[in-house]
Amino acid sequence: MSEPQSTELRALGEEFFHIQNTTDPLGTTLLGIPGYDALLPDPSRKGARASAARLRSIEEKLEKIDRSTFSDADRVDAAVLARLAWGARTDLEEGIWETDASSEGYASPHAMVFMCVPAVVVSTDTIAQDYLARLSGLGEYFDTITERYAEAQRDGRYSTRAGIARAVDQLQGHLDLDITEDLLANPSLDPGFASESFTARAREIVKQSVRPAMSRLVELLNGEMSRHARDDDHVGVRYVPGGEASYLKAVRRHTTTDLTPQEIHEIGLARIAELQQEFSDLGERVLGERNVSNVLARLREDPKLRFTTSAEIVKVAEDCLQRAESARDAWFPHFNIAECIVEEVHPIEARNAALAHYRPPAADGSRPGAHCILTLEPEKRFRYEYEALSFHESSPGHHFQIATAQTLSDLPQYRRYLDVQACAFVEGWGLYAERLADEMGLYSSDLARLGMLSFDALRACRLVVDTGMHHLGWSRDKAIAYMWDNTATTEANVANEIDRYIGWPGQALAYMVGKREIQRLREYASNQLGDSFDVRGFHGTVLSNGAVPLDVLQLLVDQWIATTIRSNS
């Protein structure tokens, strides 16, 4: 795709890119965009209002642009920009994060610190000074978060008991670390950069400024916030003032569709029902058991299906990545992308973490992409889960999609560096990749394919339990029980998953909604093109435009179909 011809649109996109990165410089660091690593967000309500006003100005300017001469590329850019600006503004205006003090990285501003700040690799004096500047601001940053929670309390926007417990566990875990093990005080240093004075200064700032502010936040969480916390029967955001309206916007934001919570709930129930037959058929082949409840019980209870060491978990992930990389040119156009590595989640973060997450490569090549994987207590981890997980997080999933987007120099910058901002596409692709890996012959056994089914069911459960809690008013226990009854994952992982949805309303809907749409568009294109359909061409169309809202993806696929028909006529 060529660069947009509209100079007005191009300039507006650049303005949005700067606003986005100064509003959320921690997320910018995680995405590997240089130039913002000295900055911190302003988590105050005043800061949110100011940033929301800047984003609203982008939307207003976009509405006024004459579109009569737009190229196809311009129309796509305008649609993506409109959706991104609306979504970022809505997040700031609604401020859902203040309603639950969770430990979920993307949803919690204090948890974002531990995920994003240590992602910097210090390789020059300039990067070192930027790192120290950001570190010096963290004390005020944590204090502003503390005040924001106090304001929310005064407005009756109380956090959940579960969220507070997780936040305290995370914060206190970091406070209890020796300073020589503190992630913030000991950033990664490039082998060519060595400075004892830099490390000493980082540790001094953390001890004198950052940790005292973190302690003040813990004091509020353990005190006033705990006394007024919502109990496990009232975990949905619908139970806070303004929560029902906020959830409707969050659903639209994360799915990039107009589906209602009730419609999504019913889609999840239907998908769980569809998976029963697959569980029965594969369960009989692997375990000699057709009853789904018995299949799930066998998977959970057989000690031979557990890992024994962390190294075994890492090896599974690395082997999956190698197999996927070896096979991808047969299924995708060739993209020259950054390397992906497998990295173990820090033990402090692992206590309340999901099984894995992905960290994008830095645009300047200073760090590779990383499949960050949970290896704590390997004897509690199921062998059959980690292959599907690997294909989701690394290749052909998140790493392949996000690292590819970074290379698309013809696209505006704001479209090359997207993650949660286009959640339905990014997470939909990750889930699509789990099933695509089966088509590609990447799973090592039918047992691993049972893990694929379990994860498919987990994402379908998300549609049911997220809407169940936040829209229908389900309790935490009811949500846990539903997911336990319909997946083969661990008890601890079920609890972690549910608590994640409590703290980040609507995000969990993105996976299955996005995957269903990508799969639907593939079937649609195949039906339209018949023998001319080429799966490599379809995947190239999906990935060669960066992450886009789902309605824009429909437009791109339609354009590809029309071009293919013309070229064959």
Buried (B, 14 or more C-beta within 10 A) or exposed (E): BEBBEBEBBBEBBEBBBBBBBBBBBBBBBBBBBEEBBBBBBBBBBEBBEEBBEBBBBBBEBBEEBEEEEBBBBBBBBBBBBBBBBBBBBBBBBBBBBBBBBBBBBBBBBBBBBBBBBBBBBBBEEEBBBBBBBBBBBBBBBBBBBBBBBEBBBEEEBBBBBBBBBBBBEBBBBBBEBEBEEBBBBBBBBEEEBEEEEBBEBBBBBBEEBBBBBBEBBBEBBBEBBBEEBBEBEBBBBBBBEBBBEBBBBBBBBBBBBEBBBEBBBBBBBEBBEEBEEBBBEBBEBBBEBBEBEEBBEBBBEEEEBBBEEBEBBBBBBBBBBEBBBEBBEEBBBEBEBBBBBBBBBBBBBBBBBBBBBBBBBBBEEBBBBBBBBBBBBBEEBBBBBBBBBBBBBBBBBBBBBBBBBBBBEBBBBBBBBBBBBBBBBBBBBBBBBBBBBBEBEBBEEBBBBBBBBBBBBBBBBBBBBBBBBBBBBBBBEBBBBBBBEBBBBBEBBBBBBBBBBBBBBBBBBBBBBBBBBBBEBBEBBBEBBEEBBBBEBBBBBBBBBBBBBBEBBBBBBBBBBEEBEEEEE
